[in-house]
Amino acid sequence: MGWRTGTSGQGVERLQILRTGNLVLLDVLNQIKWQSFNFPTDVMLWGQRLDVSTWLTSFPRNTTSFYTFEILYNKVALYLNSGRLKYSYWEFKPSKNRNITFVELGSNGLELFDDKHKKIAQIIASWKVQPVRFLALGNRTGNLGIYFYSSTTRKFEASFQALNTTCDLPLACKPYGICTFSNSCSCIGLLTKKSHMVSDCNERVPSRFCGGGTTQVEMLELNDVVTVLKDAPKRINVTKTTCANLCLNDCKCVAALHSYGNYDDPSSEQCSLYYLVAGIKQVEKGLGLSYMVKVPKGTSYHHNNPSVKKWVLIVVGVVDGWIIILVLGGLVYYLVHKRRNNLQGTNNDT
């Protein structure tokens, strides 16, 4: 037997599917002894309620990681889980620090209630003409969506999505890949001292550095990128050099994010240590953020700072690169073609 409800000896007489989609087991007095709404997977139906400390779970293909949408006392949040590691990448909090007791999917969106059954917040679906049908946690993307049925297209469409851009997704690119402004994935390119060549984009950076000591590794800084992963262990009043050293001295640490905060207040500097490299995306310059990854020593040129080393990052993604090539190719073709026409015109005149 692969699955059972565990209601043996409770006087279950019949099974019924309610209009809400809830599968229930009833006794002779029509009292519910078991219901599927209490055991959600990756979908929440209209009218379904989830109590605090419960969650939805989805499992993407070809990876050991999985996503969860969790109902907590002070917020609802999306998490990326990888082994024992857990990082949030989206959250929604009620105002005034009010606590959540349960959530319920209504016709207009996801409603949050307190212990007095009073609605304290709501995630409103943008499409109000058609009622909400279900909420789902995407198996492939990890995005949270609220869906309605479109009579025009005859399919379910999203009226709300927690994340609206590809680069805000935690696994938009493979590990050690960067999601660029064009929503394409760019590989990380390193310069080696021996070959002076950019390393293969498919080359895997070791994910574990324990056993080799700090003399075998170094921290390399990525220019103008951050990670969408949050809830990493954080230190305050920490310089960038100290931040790099903290990760170097922790063999399980694989990346660090340093924030300058307020330039006029050095104590506002923060350092977050990561044990997973994922969710890296390109950002605008001048944000005061520095993202560093740990790599085997010798994969970059020496820098003035012995603890924080600069590396060469290919920030132009696949799509960006093709656009540049096409533009340059078109310009060269235009100039050559124009020059050829001018020469022909000159020969005709003579």
C-alpha positions as CSV (number, residue, x, y, z in Angstrom):
1,M,0.0,0.0,0.0
2,G,1.4,3.3,-1.1
3,W,-0.9,5.7,0.9
4,R,-3.7,5.6,3.4
5,T,-5.7,8.1,5.5
6,G,-5.0,6.5,8.9
7,T,-8.7,6.6,9.9
8,S,-9.1,2.9,10.8
9,G,-11.4,2.4,13.8
10,Q,-13.0,5.9,13.5
11,G,-16.3,4.8,12.1
12,V,-15.8,6.1,8.5
13,E,-18.9,5.3,6.4
14,R,-18.4,7.1,3.2
15,L,-16.2,9.2,1.0
16,Q,-17.3,12.5,-0.6
17,I,-15.8,15.2,-2.8
18,L,-17.2,18.6,-1.9
19,R,-17.8,21.4,-4.4
20,T,-14.6,23.1,-3.1
21,G,-12.6,20.1,-4.3
22,N,-12.0,18.9,-0.7
23,L,-12.0,15.1,-0.4
24,V,-13.6,14.1,2.9
25,L,-14.3,10.9,4.8
26,L,-17.5,11.0,6.9
27,D,-19.0,8.9,9.7
28,V,-22.6,8.0,10.1
29,L,-23.4,11.4,11.6
30,N,-21.8,13.2,8.6
31,Q,-18.9,14.4,10.7
32,I,-15.6,14.8,8.9
33,K,-13.0,12.3,10.1
34,W,-10.4,13.1,7.5
35,Q,-10.1,15.8,4.7
36,S,-7.5,16.4,2.0
37,F,-7.5,20.1,2.7
38,N,-5.5,19.3,5.9
39,F,-2.7,17.7,3.8
40,P,-1.9,20.1,1.0
41,T,0.9,19.5,-1.6
42,D,1.7,22.3,-4.1
43,V,-1.9,23.6,-4.7
44,M,-4.4,25.5,-2.5
45,L,-8.0,25.5,-3.7
46,W,-10.7,28.2,-3.3
47,G,-12.1,28.1,0.2
48,Q,-9.2,26.1,1.5
49,R,-7.6,27.1,4.8
50,L,-4.0,26.7,6.0
51,D,-3.1,27.1,9.6
52,V,0.1,28.7,10.8
53,S,3.2,26.4,10.7
54,T,1.9,24.6,7.6
55,W,3.2,24.8,4.0
56,L,3.0,23.9,0.4
57,T,5.8,22.0,-1.2
58,S,6.9,21.6,-4.8
59,F,9.8,19.5,-6.3
60,P,11.5,20.7,-9.5
61,R,13.0,18.1,-11.8
62,N,16.6,17.2,-12.1
63,T,17.6,18.8,-8.8
64,T,17.9,17.9,-5.1
65,S,16.4,21.3,-4.1
66,F,12.7,22.0,-3.5
67,Y,10.5,25.0,-2.9
68,T,8.1,25.7,0.0
69,F,5.4,28.3,0.6
70,E,5.2,28.6,4.4
71,I,2.6,30.1,6.7
72,L,4.5,31.7,9.7
73,Y,3.3,33.8,12.6
74,N,4.6,37.1,11.2
75,K,4.6,36.4,7.4
76,V,4.0,34.1,4.5
77,A,7.2,33.4,2.6
78,L,8.7,31.4,-0.3
79,Y,11.8,29.3,0.5
80,L,14.4,27.4,-1.4
81,N,15.5,24.2,0.4
82,S,18.7,22.4,-0.4
83,G,19.6,19.6,2.0
84,R,19.6,21.3,5.4
85,L,20.0,24.7,3.9
86,K,17.0,27.0,3.7
87,Y,16.8,30.5,2.2
88,S,13.8,32.8,1.6
89,Y,13.4,34.6,-1.7
90,W,10.0,36.4,-1.3
91,E,7.8,37.3,1.7
92,F,4.6,39.2,2.6
93,K,4.0,40.6,6.1
94,P,0.9,42.1,7.7
95,S,1.2,45.7,8.8
96,K,1.7,46.7,12.4
97,N,3.5,43.5,13.3
98,R,0.2,41.6,13.6
99,N,0.4,37.8,14.0
100,I,-1.2,35.3,11.6
101,T,-3.3,32.4,12.8
102,F,-4.5,31.0,9.4
103,V,-4.8,32.0,5.8
104,E,-7.7,31.2,3.4
105,L,-8.0,31.5,-0.4
106,G,-11.0,33.7,-1.2
107,S,-12.6,34.9,-4.4
108,N,-10.3,38.0,-4.5
109,G,-7.1,36.5,-3.3
110,L,-5.3,35.1,-0.3
111,E,-6.7,36.4,3.0
112,L,-4.7,36.4,6.3
113,F,-6.5,36.1,9.6
114,D,-5.6,36.6,13.3
115,D,-6.7,34.4,16.3
116,K,-10.0,36.3,16.4
117,H,-10.8,35.3,12.8
118,K,-10.4,38.9,11.8
119,K,-8.8,39.6,8.4
120,I,-5.6,41.5,8.9
121,A,-4.1,41.4,5.4
122,Q,-4.8,40.2,1.9
123,I,-2.8,39.4,-1.3
124,I,-5.2,40.7,-3.9
125,A,-5.5,39.1,-7.3
126,S,-5.3,41.7,-10.0
127,W,-8.0,40.2,-12.2
128,K,-11.3,40.9,-10.4
129,V,-13.8,40.0,-13.1
130,Q,-13.3,36.2,-12.7
131,P,-13.2,34.6,-9.3
132,V,-10.0,33.0,-8.0
133,R,-9.9,29.2,-8.5
134,F,-6.6,28.1,-6.9
135,L,-3.2,29.1,-5.7
136,A,-0.1,27.1,-6.8
137,L,3.6,26.8,-6.1
138,G,5.4,26.3,-9.4
139,N,7.4,23.1,-9.6
140,R,9.7,24.5,-12.2
141,T,10.2,28.1,-11.1
142,G,9.2,28.2,-7.4
143,N,7.0,31.2,-8.2
144,L,3.7,31.6,-6.3
145,G,0.7,32.2,-8.4
146,I,-3.1,32.8,-8.0
147,Y,-5.1,31.6,-10.9
148,F,-8.6,32.2,-12.5
149,Y,-10.2,30.5,-15.4
150,S,-10.3,32.5,-18.6
151,S,-13.4,31.8,-20.8
152,T,-11.6,33.6,-23.7
153,T,-8.5,31.4,-23.8
154,R,-10.2,28.4,-22.1
155,K,-7.3,27.9,-19.7
156,F,-6.2,28.9,-16.2
157,E,-4.2,32.2,-16.1
158,A,-2.4,34.0,-13.4
159,S,-4.0,37.0,-11.8
160,F,-1.2,37.3,-9.3
161,Q,2.5,36.3,-9.3
162,A,4.8,36.8,-6.4
163,L,7.8,37.3,-8.7
164,N,7.3,39.1,-11.9
165,T,10.8,38.9,-13.4
166,T,12.8,35.9,-14.3
167,C,15.9,37.0,-12.5
168,D,14.1,37.2,-9.2
169,L,13.6,33.4,-9.3
170,P,16.0,31.4,-7.1
171,L,17.0,28.9,-9.8
172,A,16.6,31.1,-12.9
173,C,20.2,30.0,-13.8
174,K,22.4,27.0,-12.9
175,P,24.7,27.3,-9.9
176,Y,27.5,29.9,-10.5
177,G,25.4,31.4,-13.4
178,I,24.2,35.0,-13.4
179,C,20.8,36.2,-14.6
180,T,21.4,39.3,-16.7
181,F,19.3,42.4,-17.5
182,S,18.0,40.6,-20.6
183,N,16.7,37.8,-18.4
184,S,19.3,35.4,-19.9
185,C,21.9,33.4,-18.1
186,S,25.6,34.3,-18.3
187,C,28.4,32.0,-17.2
188,I,31.0,33.1,-14.8
189,G,34.4,33.5,-16.5
190,L,37.6,33.3,-14.6
191,L,41.1,34.1,-15.7
192,T,43.8,31.6,-14.8
193,K,47.4,32.5,-14.1
194,K,48.7,29.7,-16.2
195,S,46.7,29.9,-19.4
196,H,45.5,33.6,-19.2
197,M,42.4,32.3,-20.9
198,V,38.8,32.5,-19.8
199,S,37.7,29.2,-18.3
200,D,35.1,27.0,-19.8
201,C,31.6,28.2,-18.9
202,N,30.6,24.6,-18.1
203,E,33.5,24.2,-15.7
204,R,32.2,23.3,-12.3
205,V,33.5,25.2,-9.3
206,P,33.9,22.8,-6.3
207,S,30.9,23.1,-3.9
208,R,32.9,21.9,-0.9
209,F,36.1,23.3,0.4
210,C,36.5,21.5,3.7
211,G,39.8,19.6,4.3
212,G,42.1,21.8,2.2
213,G,42.6,24.7,4.6
214,T,42.3,28.4,3.9
215,T,45.6,28.4,1.9
216,Q,43.9,26.5,-0.9
217,V,41.1,28.9,-1.5
218,E,40.4,32.6,-2.1
219,M,37.5,35.0,-2.3
220,L,36.7,36.5,-5.7
221,E,34.4,39.5,-6.1
222,L,31.6,39.6,-8.7
223,N,31.0,43.1,-10.1
224,D,27.5,44.5,-9.9
225,V,25.7,41.3,-8.9
226,V,23.7,40.2,-5.8
227,T,21.8,37.1,-4.8
228,V,18.0,36.9,-4.4
229,L,18.5,34.5,-1.5
230,K,17.8,35.9,2.0
231,D,17.9,34.9,5.6
232,A,21.6,34.1,5.5
233,P,23.6,34.4,8.8
234,K,24.5,38.0,9.1
235,R,27.2,40.0,10.9
236,I,27.0,43.8,11.4
237,N,29.8,46.4,11.6
238,V,32.0,44.3,9.4
239,T,34.3,45.5,6.6
240,K,34.5,43.8,3.2
241,T,37.9,42.4,4.0
242,T,36.7,40.9,7.3
243,C,33.6,39.6,5.5
244,A,35.8,37.8,3.0
245,N,37.9,36.4,5.8
246,L,34.8,35.1,7.7
247,C,33.9,33.1,4.7
248,L,37.5,31.9,4.1
249,N,37.7,30.6,7.7
250,D,34.4,28.7,7.4
251,C,35.0,25.8,5.1
252,K,31.3,25.3,4.5
253,C,30.8,28.9,3.4
254,V,30.9,29.3,-0.4
255,A,29.8,32.9,-0.9
256,A,29.4,36.2,1.0
257,L,27.4,39.4,0.4
258,H,28.8,42.6,1.9
259,S,26.7,45.8,2.1
260,Y,28.1,49.2,2.8
261,G,24.8,50.5,4.1
262,N,25.2,54.2,4.9
263,Y,28.6,55.5,3.7
264,D,28.6,58.0,6.5
265,D,28.2,55.3,9.1
266,P,30.8,52.5,9.0
267,S,28.9,50.6,11.7
268,S,26.1,50.0,9.2
269,E,28.2,47.7,7.1
270,Q,26.8,44.1,7.0
271,C,28.1,40.7,6.0
272,S,25.9,37.7,5.0
273,L,27.5,34.3,4.7
274,Y,26.1,31.7,2.2
275,Y,26.4,28.0,2.0
276,L,24.8,27.8,-1.4
277,V,25.7,29.7,-4.6
278,A,22.4,30.4,-6.4
279,G,20.0,33.1,-7.4
280,I,22.7,35.5,-8.7
281,K,21.5,38.4,-10.7
282,Q,22.9,41.5,-12.3
283,V,22.1,44.8,-10.7
284,E,22.8,48.5,-11.4
285,K,26.1,50.0,-10.3
286,G,26.5,52.1,-7.2
287,L,24.3,50.1,-4.8
288,G,27.0,49.6,-2.3
289,L,26.8,45.8,-2.5
290,S,29.7,43.3,-3.0
291,Y,29.1,39.6,-3.7
292,M,32.0,37.3,-3.3
293,V,32.4,33.6,-4.1
294,K,35.0,31.1,-2.8
295,V,37.1,29.4,-5.5
296,P,40.3,27.3,-5.6
297,K,43.3,29.5,-5.3
298,G,45.0,30.5,-8.5
299,T,41.8,31.2,-10.6
300,S,42.3,34.9,-10.6
301,Y,45.1,37.5,-10.8
302,H,46.4,38.9,-7.6
303,H,44.8,42.1,-6.4
304,N,46.0,44.8,-4.0
305,N,43.8,43.4,-1.3
306,P,45.0,39.9,-0.4
307,S,41.7,38.8,1.0
308,V,39.3,40.2,-1.7
309,K,40.4,39.5,-5.2
310,K,38.8,40.9,-8.3
311,W,37.8,38.6,-11.1
312,V,36.7,39.1,-14.7
313,L,33.0,38.5,-15.0
314,I,31.2,37.9,-18.3
315,V,28.2,40.1,-17.7
316,V,27.0,39.9,-21.2
317,G,24.5,37.0,-21.4
318,V,23.8,34.7,-24.3
319,V,21.1,37.0,-25.7
320,D,23.1,40.1,-25.0
321,G,26.1,38.7,-26.9
322,W,24.2,37.8,-30.0
323,I,22.6,41.2,-30.1
324,I,26.0,42.9,-30.0
325,I,27.4,40.5,-32.7
326,L,24.4,41.1,-34.9
327,V,24.7,44.9,-34.5
328,L,28.4,45.0,-35.2
329,G,28.0,42.5,-38.1
330,G,25.3,44.7,-39.6
331,L,27.4,47.8,-39.2
332,V,30.4,46.2,-40.9
333,Y,28.3,44.9,-43.7
334,Y,26.8,48.4,-44.2
335,L,30.2,50.1,-44.3
336,V,31.7,47.5,-46.7
337,H,28.6,47.7,-49.0
338,K,28.6,51.5,-49.0
339,R,32.3,51.6,-49.8
340,R,31.9,49.1,-52.7
341,N,29.1,51.2,-54.2
342,N,31.2,54.4,-53.9
343,L,34.1,52.6,-55.8
344,Q,31.8,51.4,-58.5
345,G,30.4,55.0,-58.9
346,T,33.9,56.4,-59.2
347,N,34.9,53.8,-61.9
348,N,31.8,54.6,-63.9
349,D,32.6,58.3,-63.8
350,T,36.1,57.7,-65.2
